[in-house]
Each structure stands twice: as C-alpha cells, then as structure tokens.
Amino acid sequence: MTPNLRELPPRFLRTKEAAHFLGLSARTLEKHRTYGTGPSYRKLGGRVVYAVDDLQAWTERGAVTSTSDPRGTLLPAKRHEPAPPAHTGRYAR
C-alpha cells in the first residue's frame, strides 16, 4: 500500500515556507544564505529547499537559557569579514 502523499508532513520547504517556519522574512533567509550564516540548504533542479531537520538544528545552535548565558552561535544576516590571511610573502618570519 503506497502512502497518500498529501498526508505526509513536508520534508523540504521552499524559501518562503522555511522563512515562515522560522519566523523570519524570506529576504532575511535569503541574506543568511548569501552570507553563509543560515541553515543548510539544497538545490534541487535549480530550486532552493530547506530540510525541516536542518532548520530545527540551526535554531538549536542559537538556544540560550538566560540573558547571562553567552550568546548562541547564530550570526546575524550580514557580511562577516573573514580572518586576515597569514602573511606568506617574501619577508614572512
């Protein structure tokens, strides 16, 4: 007996649905994707999709229990400067 696909919970969400799931705007989720600060995603035939498990795991990385806890490991949706490269030129020590 094959399962009725309409009764199965969604396994992958498109950007708009994933953003709604997270309580973010679709634009914010797109920025996270651009800057590499967001949840893991997949490209299926040119379409960006997010696994529900990946969205939940991403939110768990930002979990804290009080305001005195160190900040979670989620970064804001903005460009972050990479660490400066080690100098390897002619006069490196």
C-alpha positions as CSV (number, residue, x, y, z in Angstrom):
1,M,0.0,0.0,0.0
2,T,1.5,3.3,-1.0
3,P,1.1,6.3,1.4
4,N,-1.1,9.2,0.4
5,L,1.5,12.0,-0.3
6,R,-1.0,14.6,0.9
7,E,-1.0,13.1,4.4
8,L,2.8,13.1,4.8
9,P,4.4,16.0,6.6
10,P,6.6,18.2,4.3
11,R,10.3,17.1,4.4
12,F,11.6,20.0,2.4
13,L,10.4,23.7,2.4
14,R,11.0,26.4,-0.2
15,T,12.5,29.7,1.0
16,K,9.1,31.4,1.7
17,E,7.8,28.4,3.7
18,A,11.1,27.9,5.5
19,A,11.2,31.6,6.5
20,H,7.6,31.4,7.8
21,F,8.6,28.2,9.8
22,L,11.5,30.2,11.4
23,G,9.5,33.4,11.9
24,L,11.8,35.3,9.5
25,S,11.1,37.2,6.3
26,A,12.0,35.4,3.1
27,R,14.5,38.2,2.4
28,T,16.3,37.7,5.7
29,L,16.6,34.0,5.0
30,E,18.0,34.8,1.5
31,K,20.6,37.1,3.1
32,H,21.6,34.3,5.5
33,R,22.1,32.0,2.5
34,T,24.1,34.6,0.7
35,Y,26.4,35.3,3.7
36,G,26.7,31.7,4.7
37,T,25.2,32.4,8.2
38,G,22.0,30.5,7.7
39,P,20.7,26.9,7.8
40,S,22.0,24.3,5.4
41,Y,20.0,24.2,2.1
42,R,19.9,22.1,-1.0
43,K,19.4,22.9,-4.7
44,L,17.0,20.5,-6.4
45,G,16.7,21.3,-10.1
46,G,17.7,24.9,-9.5
47,R,15.2,25.3,-6.6
48,V,16.5,26.1,-3.1
49,V,14.9,23.9,-0.5
50,Y,15.5,23.5,3.2
51,A,15.1,20.3,5.2
52,V,12.9,20.7,8.2
53,D,15.6,18.9,10.3
54,D,18.2,21.4,9.2
55,L,16.0,24.3,10.1
56,Q,15.4,22.9,13.6
57,A,19.1,22.1,14.1
58,W,20.1,25.7,13.0
59,T,17.7,27.2,15.6
60,E,19.1,24.9,18.3
61,R,22.5,26.4,17.8
62,G,21.2,29.7,19.0
63,A,19.5,28.4,22.1
64,V,20.3,30.0,25.4
65,T,18.6,29.7,28.8
66,S,19.1,33.1,30.3
67,T,20.3,36.6,29.3
68,S,23.5,36.0,31.2
69,D,24.4,33.0,29.1
70,P,26.9,33.5,26.3
71,R,25.3,34.4,23.1
72,G,24.2,31.5,20.9
73,T,26.3,30.6,17.8
74,L,24.0,32.1,15.2
75,L,25.4,35.1,13.4
76,P,23.2,37.9,12.1
77,A,22.3,38.0,8.4
78,K,25.1,40.4,7.3
79,R,28.5,40.1,5.7
80,H,31.2,39.0,8.1
81,E,34.9,39.7,7.5
82,P,37.0,36.6,7.1
83,A,40.1,36.3,9.3
84,P,43.1,38.0,7.7
85,P,45.3,35.6,5.9
86,A,48.7,34.7,7.4
87,H,51.5,36.6,5.7
88,T,53.4,34.2,3.5
89,G,55.2,36.7,1.4
90,R,58.9,37.2,0.8
91,Y,59.5,38.8,4.1
92,A,57.5,36.5,6.3
93,R,59.1,35.5,9.6
